[in-house]
Amino acid sequence: MTATIQNAPTTGSKTTWKLDPSHSIVEFSAKHLMITTVKGRITDVQGTIYTDEKNLKNSSVEATLSAVSLDTRTDQRDQHLRSADFLDVEKYPEIRFKSTGIQGDKQSFKLIGDLTIRDVTRSITLDVQFEGEVKDPWGGQRVGFSATSKIDRREFGLTWNQALETGGVVVGNDIKISIEVEAVKVA
């Protein structure tokens, strides 16, 4: 099944879910010196999911990530990634995602959307798995999703690099993205 997502209208049979930042994470990884993989995460993630159980094409997602919350467990590397060489967080404090389409079914689907980094917007596709829905111990309703994707950082203006004497570069161009989301029903 192929469907196109539209922005969630204010009326209808939609369910609104807010991302739970303490139970959601966006992780990324890139090659370093062409021989190892360095991983990091963005810890401040906010967003809303609008679901339409009767018509998946009417579902949508919007998310905002605080670029300054980037963490690779190494302060010097984090400062470099936040600098103008990479994310330039002083000028571009947010990374944004807004869905534009969906292909598949509720259990496993491709979420197509616009990813904006440094005010450069490109379409990306996330491979998404529905992890389930449950009533939490406090009476709320929660859903979980996991997603993966890969982008070429150069397409977003992240072009800093250094050539290695033996060939290759310091930072790989492919960035793998892994997302775990838990969201709470609000309406």
CYANA upper distance limits for C-alpha pairs under 8 A (distance plus 0.5 A):
  1 MET  CA    103 GLN  CA      6.54
  1 MET  CA    104 GLY  CA      5.83
  1 MET  CA    105 ASP  CA      7.64
  2 THR  CA    102 ILE  CA      7.23
  2 THR  CA    103 GLN  CA      5.00
  2 THR  CA    104 GLY  CA      6.81
  3 ALA  CA     56 LEU  CA      8.07
  3 ALA  CA     57 LYS  CA      5.50
  3 ALA  CA    101 GLY  CA      6.94
  3 ALA  CA    102 ILE  CA      6.01
  3 ALA  CA    103 GLN  CA      6.19
  4 THR  CA     57 LYS  CA      5.85
  4 THR  CA     58 ASN  CA      8.19
  4 THR  CA    100 THR  CA      7.16
  4 THR  CA    101 GLY  CA      4.67
  4 THR  CA    102 ILE  CA      6.14
  4 THR  CA    103 GLN  CA      8.20
  5 ILE  CA     56 LEU  CA      8.38
  5 ILE  CA     57 LYS  CA      5.22
  5 ILE  CA     58 ASN  CA      5.79
  5 ILE  CA     59 SER  CA      6.45
  5 ILE  CA     60 SER  CA      6.50
  5 ILE  CA     99 SER  CA      7.58
  5 ILE  CA    100 THR  CA      5.86
  5 ILE  CA    101 GLY  CA      4.80
  5 ILE  CA    102 ILE  CA      6.49
  6 GLN  CA     57 LYS  CA      7.72
  6 GLN  CA     58 ASN  CA      6.30
  6 GLN  CA     59 SER  CA      7.72
  6 GLN  CA     60 SER  CA      7.32
  6 GLN  CA    100 THR  CA      7.12
  6 GLN  CA    101 GLY  CA      7.92
  7 ASN  CA     58 ASN  CA      7.96
  7 ASN  CA     59 SER  CA      8.23
  7 ASN  CA     60 SER  CA      6.78
  8 ALA  CA     14 LYS  CA      8.17
  8 ALA  CA     50 TYR  CA      6.86
  8 ALA  CA     58 ASN  CA      7.10
  8 ALA  CA     59 SER  CA      7.15
  8 ALA  CA     60 SER  CA      6.89
 13 SER  CA     52 ASP  CA      6.80
 14 LYS  CA     50 TYR  CA      6.71
 14 LYS  CA     51 THR  CA      5.92
 14 LYS  CA     52 ASP  CA      5.24
 14 LYS  CA     53 GLU  CA      8.06
 14 LYS  CA     59 SER  CA      8.24
 15 THR  CA     50 TYR  CA      6.09
 15 THR  CA     51 THR  CA      5.65
 15 THR  CA     52 ASP  CA      6.96
 15 THR  CA    185 LYS  CA      7.67
 15 THR  CA    186 VAL  CA      8.19
 15 THR  CA    187 ALA  CA      6.15
 16 THR  CA     48 THR  CA      7.45
 16 THR  CA     49 ILE  CA      6.41
 16 THR  CA     50 TYR  CA      5.21
 16 THR  CA     51 THR  CA      7.10
 16 THR  CA    185 LYS  CA      6.43
 16 THR  CA    186 VAL  CA      6.10
 16 THR  CA    187 ALA  CA      5.59
 17 TRP  CA     48 THR  CA      6.12
 17 TRP  CA     49 ILE  CA      5.51
 17 TRP  CA     50 TYR  CA      6.80
 17 TRP  CA     51 THR  CA      8.46
 17 TRP  CA    183 ALA  CA      6.02
 17 TRP  CA    184 VAL  CA      5.64
 17 TRP  CA    185 LYS  CA      4.86
 17 TRP  CA    186 VAL  CA      6.08
 17 TRP  CA    187 ALA  CA      7.78
 18 LYS  CA     46 GLN  CA      8.29
 18 LYS  CA     47 GLY  CA      6.46
 18 LYS  CA     48 THR  CA      5.14
 18 LYS  CA     49 ILE  CA      6.92
 18 LYS  CA    183 ALA  CA      5.68
 18 LYS  CA    184 VAL  CA      5.81
 18 LYS  CA    185 LYS  CA      7.05
 18 LYS  CA    186 VAL  CA      7.25
 19 LEU  CA     24 SER  CA      7.52
 19 LEU  CA     45 VAL  CA      8.25
 19 LEU  CA     46 GLN  CA      6.51
 19 LEU  CA     47 GLY  CA      5.76
 19 LEU  CA     48 THR  CA      6.49
 19 LEU  CA     49 ILE  CA      8.06
 19 LEU  CA    181 VAL  CA      7.29
 19 LEU  CA    182 GLU  CA      6.46
 19 LEU  CA    183 ALA  CA      4.64
 19 LEU  CA    184 VAL  CA      6.89
 20 ASP  CA     24 SER  CA      6.53
 20 ASP  CA     46 GLN  CA      8.16
 20 ASP  CA    181 VAL  CA      8.00
 20 ASP  CA    182 GLU  CA      6.17
 20 ASP  CA    183 ALA  CA      5.67
 20 ASP  CA    184 VAL  CA      7.00
 21 PRO  CA     25 ILE  CA      7.87
 21 PRO  CA     43 THR  CA      8.21
 21 PRO  CA     44 ASP  CA      7.11
 21 PRO  CA     45 VAL  CA      6.15
 21 PRO  CA     46 GLN  CA      6.88
 23 HIS  CA    180 GLU  CA      8.41
 23 HIS  CA    181 VAL  CA      7.21
 23 HIS  CA    182 GLU  CA      6.19
 24 SER  CA     45 VAL  CA      7.71
 24 SER  CA    179 ILE  CA      8.05
 24 SER  CA    180 GLU  CA      5.86
 24 SER  CA    181 VAL  CA      4.84
 24 SER  CA    182 GLU  CA      6.09
 25 ILE  CA     41 ARG  CA      7.54
 25 ILE  CA     42 ILE  CA      7.26
 25 ILE  CA     43 THR  CA      6.62
 25 ILE  CA     45 VAL  CA      7.59
 25 ILE  CA    179 ILE  CA      6.28
 25 ILE  CA    180 GLU  CA      5.85
 25 ILE  CA    181 VAL  CA      7.02
 26 VAL  CA     41 ARG  CA      6.10
 26 VAL  CA     42 ILE  CA      5.98
 26 VAL  CA     43 THR  CA      7.53
 26 VAL  CA     45 VAL  CA      8.13
 26 VAL  CA    177 ILE  CA      7.65
 26 VAL  CA    178 SER  CA      6.48
 26 VAL  CA    179 ILE  CA      5.07
 26 VAL  CA    180 GLU  CA      7.15
 27 GLU  CA     39 LYS  CA      7.64
 27 GLU  CA     40 GLY  CA      6.15
 27 GLU  CA     41 ARG  CA      4.63
 27 GLU  CA     42 ILE  CA      6.89
 27 GLU  CA    177 ILE  CA      6.27
 27 GLU  CA    178 SER  CA      5.58
 27 GLU  CA    179 ILE  CA      6.68
 28 PHE  CA     39 LYS  CA      6.20
 28 PHE  CA     40 GLY  CA      5.89
 28 PHE  CA     41 ARG  CA      6.47
 28 PHE  CA    175 ILE  CA      6.91
 28 PHE  CA    176 LYS  CA      5.90
 28 PHE  CA    177 ILE  CA      5.04
 28 PHE  CA    178 SER  CA      6.72
 29 SER  CA     37 THR  CA      6.86
 29 SER  CA     38 VAL  CA      5.95
 29 SER  CA     39 LYS  CA      4.76
 29 SER  CA     40 GLY  CA      6.77
 29 SER  CA    175 ILE  CA      6.13
 29 SER  CA    176 LYS  CA      5.71
 29 SER  CA    177 ILE  CA      7.29
 30 ALA  CA     37 THR  CA      6.00
 30 ALA  CA     38 VAL  CA      6.03
 30 ALA  CA     39 LYS  CA      7.23
 30 ALA  CA    171 VAL  CA      7.45
 30 ALA  CA    172 GLY  CA      6.24
 30 ALA  CA    173 ASN  CA      7.82
 30 ALA  CA    174 ASP  CA      6.82
 30 ALA  CA    175 ILE  CA      5.59
 30 ALA  CA    176 LYS  CA      7.15
 31 LYS  CA     35 ILE  CA      7.28
 31 LYS  CA     36 THR  CA      6.05
 31 LYS  CA     37 THR  CA      4.92
 31 LYS  CA     38 VAL  CA      6.65
 31 LYS  CA    171 VAL  CA      6.36
 31 LYS  CA    172 GLY  CA      5.22
 31 LYS  CA    173 ASN  CA      8.38
 31 LYS  CA    174 ASP  CA      8.28
 32 HIS  CA     36 THR  CA      5.91
 32 HIS  CA     37 THR  CA      6.34
 32 HIS  CA     38 VAL  CA      6.84
 32 HIS  CA    170 VAL  CA      6.04
 32 HIS  CA    171 VAL  CA      5.48
 32 HIS  CA    172 GLY  CA      6.84
 33 LEU  CA    164 LEU  CA      8.16
 33 LEU  CA    168 GLY  CA      7.85
 33 LEU  CA    169 VAL  CA      6.51
 33 LEU  CA    170 VAL  CA      4.87
 33 LEU  CA    171 VAL  CA      6.73
 33 LEU  CA    172 GLY  CA      8.23
 34 MET  CA    168 GLY  CA      7.06
 34 MET  CA    169 VAL  CA      7.20
 34 MET  CA    170 VAL  CA      7.35
 34 MET  CA    171 VAL  CA      7.83
 34 MET  CA    172 GLY  CA      7.28
 38 VAL  CA     72 THR  CA      8.25
 39 LYS  CA     72 THR  CA      6.66
 40 GLY  CA     70 LEU  CA      7.55
 40 GLY  CA     71 ASP  CA      5.98
 40 GLY  CA     72 THR  CA      4.59
 40 GLY  CA     73 ARG  CA      7.90
 41 ARG  CA     70 LEU  CA      6.20
 41 ARG  CA     71 ASP  CA      5.84
 41 ARG  CA     72 THR  CA      6.97
 42 ILE  CA     65 LEU  CA      7.47
 42 ILE  CA     66 SER  CA      7.66
 42 ILE  CA     67 ALA  CA      7.44
 42 ILE  CA     69 SER  CA      5.92
 42 ILE  CA     70 LEU  CA      4.92
 42 ILE  CA     71 ASP  CA      6.73
 43 THR  CA     65 LEU  CA      8.47
 43 THR  CA     66 SER  CA      8.28
 43 THR  CA     69 SER  CA      6.03
 43 THR  CA     70 LEU  CA      7.09
 43 THR  CA     71 ASP  CA      7.95
 44 ASP  CA     65 LEU  CA      6.35
 44 ASP  CA     66 SER  CA      5.93
 44 ASP  CA     69 SER  CA      6.29
 45 VAL  CA     63 ALA  CA      7.61
 45 VAL  CA     64 THR  CA      6.47
 45 VAL  CA     65 LEU  CA      5.10
 45 VAL  CA     66 SER  CA      7.09
 46 GLN  CA     63 ALA  CA      6.14
 46 GLN  CA     64 THR  CA      5.77
 46 GLN  CA     65 LEU  CA      6.88
 47 GLY  CA     61 VAL  CA      7.90
 47 GLY  CA     62 GLU  CA      5.96
 47 GLY  CA     63 ALA  CA      4.47
 47 GLY  CA     64 THR  CA      6.54
 48 THR  CA     61 VAL  CA      6.35
 48 THR  CA     62 GLU  CA      5.96
 48 THR  CA     63 ALA  CA      6.95
 49 ILE  CA     59 SER  CA      8.05
 49 ILE  CA     60 SER  CA      6.42
 49 ILE  CA     61 VAL  CA      5.03
 49 ILE  CA     62 GLU  CA      7.12
 49 ILE  CA    183 ALA  CA      8.36
 50 TYR  CA     59 SER  CA      5.73
 50 TYR  CA     60 SER  CA      5.67
 50 TYR  CA     61 VAL  CA      6.80
 51 THR  CA     56 LEU  CA      7.63
 51 THR  CA     58 ASN  CA      7.62
 51 THR  CA     59 SER  CA      4.92
 51 THR  CA     60 SER  CA      7.14
 52 ASP  CA     56 LEU  CA      6.12
 52 ASP  CA     57 LYS  CA      8.29
 52 ASP  CA     58 ASN  CA      6.33
 52 ASP  CA     59 SER  CA      5.83
 55 ASN  CA     59 SER  CA      8.06
 56 LEU  CA    102 ILE  CA      8.30
 56 LEU  CA    105 ASP  CA      7.91
 56 LEU  CA    106 LYS  CA      7.82
 57 LYS  CA    101 GLY  CA      7.83
 57 LYS  CA    102 ILE  CA      6.94
 60 SER  CA     98 LYS  CA      8.36
 60 SER  CA     99 SER  CA      6.29
 60 SER  CA    100 THR  CA      8.03
 60 SER  CA    101 GLY  CA      8.43
 61 VAL  CA     97 PHE  CA      8.30
 61 VAL  CA     98 LYS  CA      6.42
 61 VAL  CA     99 SER  CA      5.83
 62 GLU  CA     96 ARG  CA      8.15
 62 GLU  CA     97 PHE  CA      6.17
 62 GLU  CA     98 LYS  CA      5.03
 62 GLU  CA     99 SER  CA      6.97
 63 ALA  CA     96 ARG  CA      6.31
 63 ALA  CA     97 PHE  CA      5.67
 63 ALA  CA     98 LYS  CA      7.10
 64 THR  CA     94 GLU  CA      6.94
 64 THR  CA     95 ILE  CA      6.30
 64 THR  CA     96 ARG  CA      5.09
 64 THR  CA     97 PHE  CA      7.00
 65 LEU  CA     94 GLU  CA      6.11
 65 LEU  CA     95 ILE  CA      5.52
 65 LEU  CA     96 ARG  CA      6.78
 66 SER  CA     70 LEU  CA      8.14
 66 SER  CA     93 PRO  CA      6.57
 66 SER  CA     94 GLU  CA      5.39
 66 SER  CA     95 ILE  CA      6.97
 67 ALA  CA     82 ARG  CA      7.80
 67 ALA  CA     87 LEU  CA      7.65
 67 ALA  CA     89 VAL  CA      6.45
 67 ALA  CA     92 TYR  CA      8.28
 67 ALA  CA     93 PRO  CA      5.88
 67 ALA  CA     94 GLU  CA      5.84
 67 ALA  CA     95 ILE  CA      6.75
 68 VAL  CA     82 ARG  CA      7.01
 68 VAL  CA     89 VAL  CA      6.44
 68 VAL  CA     93 PRO  CA      6.99
 70 LEU  CA     78 ASP  CA      7.22
 70 LEU  CA     82 ARG  CA      8.13
 71 ASP  CA     75 ASP  CA      8.46
 71 ASP  CA     78 ASP  CA      6.56
 72 THR  CA     77 ARG  CA      7.68
 72 THR  CA     78 ASP  CA      6.66
 73 ARG  CA     78 ASP  CA      8.21
 74 THR  CA     78 ASP  CA      6.60
 75 ASP  CA     79 GLN  CA      6.60
 76 GLN  CA     80 HIS  CA      6.85
 77 ARG  CA     81 LEU  CA      6.66
 78 ASP  CA     82 ARG  CA      6.65
 79 GLN  CA     83 SER  CA      6.65
 80 HIS  CA     85 ASP  CA      7.51
 80 HIS  CA     86 PHE  CA      7.74
 81 LEU  CA     85 ASP  CA      7.50
 81 LEU  CA     86 PHE  CA      5.66
 81 LEU  CA     87 LEU  CA      6.57
 81 LEU  CA     88 ASP  CA      8.32
 82 ARG  CA     86 PHE  CA      6.76
 82 ARG  CA     87 LEU  CA      5.64
 82 ARG  CA     88 ASP  CA      5.92
 82 ARG  CA     89 VAL  CA      5.90
 83 SER  CA     87 LEU  CA      6.63
 83 SER  CA     88 ASP  CA      5.15
 83 SER  CA     89 VAL  CA      7.11
 83 SER  CA     90 GLU  CA      8.45
 84 ALA  CA     88 ASP  CA      4.47
 84 ALA  CA     89 VAL  CA      8.02
 85 ASP  CA    158 LEU  CA      7.69
 85 ASP  CA    159 THR  CA      8.20
 85 ASP  CA    160 TRP  CA      6.14
 86 PHE  CA    157 GLY  CA      8.48
 86 PHE  CA    158 LEU  CA      5.69
 86 PHE  CA    159 THR  CA      7.90
 86 PHE  CA    160 TRP  CA      7.21
 87 LEU  CA     92 TYR  CA      7.54
 87 LEU  CA    117 ILE  CA      7.92
 87 LEU  CA    118 ARG  CA      6.91
 87 LEU  CA    158 LEU  CA      7.63
 88 ASP  CA     92 TYR  CA      6.36
 88 ASP  CA     93 PRO  CA      8.07
 88 ASP  CA    118 ARG  CA      7.78
 89 VAL  CA     93 PRO  CA      4.92
 89 VAL  CA     94 GLU  CA      7.95
 91 LYS  CA    118 ARG  CA      8.45
 92 TYR  CA    117 ILE  CA      8.16
 92 TYR  CA    118 ARG  CA      5.86
 92 TYR  CA    119 ASP  CA      7.63
 94 GLU  CA    117 ILE  CA      7.91
 94 GLU  CA    118 ARG  CA      8.49
 95 ILE  CA    115 LEU  CA      7.90
 95 ILE  CA    116 THR  CA      6.16
 95 ILE  CA    117 ILE  CA      5.59
 95 ILE  CA    118 ARG  CA      7.94
 96 ARG  CA    114 ASP  CA      8.43
 96 ARG  CA    115 LEU  CA      6.25
 96 ARG  CA    116 THR  CA      5.58
 96 ARG  CA    117 ILE  CA      7.48
 97 PHE  CA    113 GLY  CA      7.06
 97 PHE  CA    114 ASP  CA      6.04
 97 PHE  CA    115 LEU  CA      5.03
 97 PHE  CA    116 THR  CA      6.87
 98 LYS  CA    113 GLY  CA      5.86
 98 LYS  CA    114 ASP  CA      5.80
 98 LYS  CA    115 LEU  CA      7.30
 99 SER  CA    111 LEU  CA      7.25
 99 SER  CA    112 ILE  CA      6.22
 99 SER  CA    113 GLY  CA      4.28
 99 SER  CA    114 ASP  CA      6.71
100 THR  CA    111 LEU  CA      8.34
100 THR  CA    112 ILE  CA      6.14
100 THR  CA    113 GLY  CA      5.16
100 THR  CA    114 ASP  CA      7.44
101 GLY  CA    111 LEU  CA      6.59
101 GLY  CA    112 ILE  CA      5.41
101 GLY  CA    113 GLY  CA      7.01
102 ILE  CA    109 PHE  CA      7.29
102 ILE  CA    110 LYS  CA      6.13
102 ILE  CA    111 LEU  CA      5.25
102 ILE  CA    112 ILE  CA      6.39
103 GLN  CA    109 PHE  CA      5.98
103 GLN  CA    110 LYS  CA      5.58
103 GLN  CA    111 LEU  CA      7.24
104 GLY  CA    108 SER  CA      6.71
104 GLY  CA    109 PHE  CA      4.75
104 GLY  CA    110 LYS  CA      6.83
105 ASP  CA    109 PHE  CA      6.08
106 LYS  CA    130 PHE  CA      7.15
107 GLN  CA    129 GLN  CA      6.33
107 GLN  CA    130 PHE  CA      5.36
107 GLN  CA    131 GLU  CA      8.29
108 SER  CA    127 ASP  CA      8.07
108 SER  CA    128 VAL  CA      6.24
108 SER  CA    129 GLN  CA      5.19
108 SER  CA    130 PHE  CA      6.76
109 PHE  CA    127 ASP  CA      6.64
109 PHE  CA    128 VAL  CA      5.81
109 PHE  CA    129 GLN  CA      7.20
110 LYS  CA    125 THR  CA      6.72
110 LYS  CA    126 LEU  CA      6.05
110 LYS  CA    127 ASP  CA      5.27
110 LYS  CA    128 VAL  CA      6.41
111 LEU  CA    125 THR  CA      6.08
111 LEU  CA    126 LEU  CA      5.55
111 LEU  CA    127 ASP  CA      7.03
111 LEU  CA    128 VAL  CA      7.28
112 ILE  CA    123 SER  CA      7.40
112 ILE  CA    124 ILE  CA      6.28
112 ILE  CA    125 THR  CA      4.93
112 ILE  CA    126 LEU  CA      6.84
113 GLY  CA    123 SER  CA      5.94
113 GLY  CA    124 ILE  CA      6.14
113 GLY  CA    125 THR  CA      7.01
114 ASP  CA    121 THR  CA      6.56
114 ASP  CA    122 ARG  CA      6.00
114 ASP  CA    123 SER  CA      5.00
114 ASP  CA    124 ILE  CA      6.78
115 LEU  CA    121 THR  CA      5.93
115 LEU  CA    122 ARG  CA      5.99
115 LEU  CA    123 SER  CA      6.60
115 LEU  CA    124 ILE  CA      7.05
116 THR  CA    120 VAL  CA      5.78
116 THR  CA    121 THR  CA      4.69
116 THR  CA    122 ARG  CA      7.07
116 THR  CA    156 PHE  CA      8.29
117 ILE  CA    121 THR  CA      7.10
117 ILE  CA    156 PHE  CA      6.48
118 ARG  CA    156 PHE  CA      7.37
118 ARG  CA    157 GLY  CA      7.76
120 VAL  CA    156 PHE  CA      5.94
120 VAL  CA    157 GLY  CA      7.77
121 THR  CA    156 PHE  CA      7.73
122 ARG  CA    155 GLU  CA      8.11
122 ARG  CA    156 PHE  CA      7.99
124 ILE  CA    149 SER  CA      8.23
124 ILE  CA    151 ILE  CA      7.96
125 THR  CA    149 SER  CA      6.98
126 LEU  CA    147 ALA  CA      6.40
126 LEU  CA    148 THR  CA      6.01
126 LEU  CA    149 SER  CA      5.51
127 ASP  CA    147 ALA  CA      5.77
127 ASP  CA    148 THR  CA      5.83
127 ASP  CA    149 SER  CA      6.91
128 VAL  CA    145 PHE  CA      7.23
128 VAL  CA    146 SER  CA      6.19
128 VAL  CA    147 ALA  CA      4.75
128 VAL  CA    148 THR  CA      7.29
129 GLN  CA    145 PHE  CA      6.12
129 GLN  CA    146 SER  CA      5.80
129 GLN  CA    147 ALA  CA      6.77
130 PHE  CA    144 GLY  CA      6.78
130 PHE  CA    145 PHE  CA      5.18
130 PHE  CA    146 SER  CA      7.25
131 GLU  CA    143 VAL  CA      7.76
131 GLU  CA    144 GLY  CA      5.42
131 GLU  CA    145 PHE  CA      5.57
131 GLU  CA    146 SER  CA      7.39
132 GLY  CA    143 VAL  CA      6.16
132 GLY  CA    144 GLY  CA      6.06
132 GLY  CA    145 PHE  CA      7.96
133 GLU  CA    141 GLN  CA      7.73
133 GLU  CA    142 ARG  CA      6.07
133 GLU  CA    143 VAL  CA      4.79
133 GLU  CA    144 GLY  CA      7.06
134 VAL  CA    141 GLN  CA      6.36
134 VAL  CA    142 ARG  CA      5.88
134 VAL  CA    143 VAL  CA      6.98
135 LYS  CA    139 GLY  CA      6.74
135 LYS  CA    140 GLY  CA      6.14
135 LYS  CA    141 GLN  CA      4.99
135 LYS  CA    142 ARG  CA      6.67
136 ASP  CA    140 GLY  CA      5.82
136 ASP  CA    141 GLN  CA      6.54
136 ASP  CA    142 ARG  CA      7.25
140 GLY  CA    184 VAL  CA      7.43
140 GLY  CA    185 LYS  CA      7.40
141 GLN  CA    184 VAL  CA      6.40
141 GLN  CA    185 LYS  CA      5.91
142 ARG  CA    182 GLU  CA      7.22
142 ARG  CA    183 ALA  CA      6.00
142 ARG  CA    184 VAL  CA      5.11
142 ARG  CA    185 LYS  CA      6.56
143 VAL  CA    182 GLU  CA      6.18
143 VAL  CA    183 ALA  CA      5.90
143 VAL  CA    184 VAL  CA      7.26
143 VAL  CA    185 LYS  CA      8.50
144 GLY  CA    180 GLU  CA      8.00
144 GLY  CA    181 VAL  CA      6.01
144 GLY  CA    182 GLU  CA      4.99
144 GLY  CA    183 ALA  CA      6.96
145 PHE  CA    180 GLU  CA      6.53
145 PHE  CA    181 VAL  CA      5.68
145 PHE  CA    182 GLU  CA      7.16
146 SER  CA    178 SER  CA      8.05
146 SER  CA    179 ILE  CA      5.99
146 SER  CA    180 GLU  CA      5.05
146 SER  CA    181 VAL  CA      6.70
147 ALA  CA    178 SER  CA      6.36
147 ALA  CA    179 ILE  CA      5.49
147 ALA  CA    180 GLU  CA      7.14
148 THR  CA    176 LYS  CA      7.99
148 THR  CA    177 ILE  CA      5.93
148 THR  CA    178 SER  CA      5.08
148 THR  CA    179 ILE  CA      6.73
149 SER  CA    176 LYS  CA      6.54
149 SER  CA    177 ILE  CA      5.60
149 SER  CA    178 SER  CA      7.27
150 LYS  CA    174 ASP  CA      7.14
150 LYS  CA    175 ILE  CA      6.04
150 LYS  CA    176 LYS  CA      4.93
150 LYS  CA    177 ILE  CA      6.22
151 ILE  CA    155 GLU  CA      8.50
151 ILE  CA    174 ASP  CA      6.27
151 ILE  CA    175 ILE  CA      5.80
151 ILE  CA    176 LYS  CA      7.15
151 ILE  CA    177 ILE  CA      8.35
152 ASP  CA    156 PHE  CA      8.22
152 ASP  CA    173 ASN  CA      5.94
152 ASP  CA    174 ASP  CA      5.19
152 ASP  CA    175 ILE  CA      6.63
153 ARG  CA    157 GLY  CA      7.43
153 ARG  CA    158 LEU  CA      5.80
153 ARG  CA    159 THR  CA      7.59
153 ARG  CA    173 ASN  CA      6.06
153 ARG  CA    174 ASP  CA      6.85
153 ARG  CA    175 ILE  CA      6.95
154 ARG  CA    158 LEU  CA      5.36
154 ARG  CA    159 THR  CA      5.52
154 ARG  CA    173 ASN  CA      7.14
161 ASN  CA    169 VAL  CA      7.02
161 ASN  CA    170 VAL  CA      6.60
161 ASN  CA    171 VAL  CA      6.57
162 GLN  CA    169 VAL  CA      6.04
162 GLN  CA    170 VAL  CA      6.01
162 GLN  CA    171 VAL  CA      8.15
163 ALA  CA    167 GLY  CA      7.24
163 ALA  CA    168 GLY  CA      6.48
163 ALA  CA    169 VAL  CA      4.94
163 ALA  CA    170 VAL  CA      6.96
164 LEU  CA    168 GLY  CA      5.99
164 LEU  CA    169 VAL  CA      5.73
164 LEU  CA    170 VAL  CA      7.10
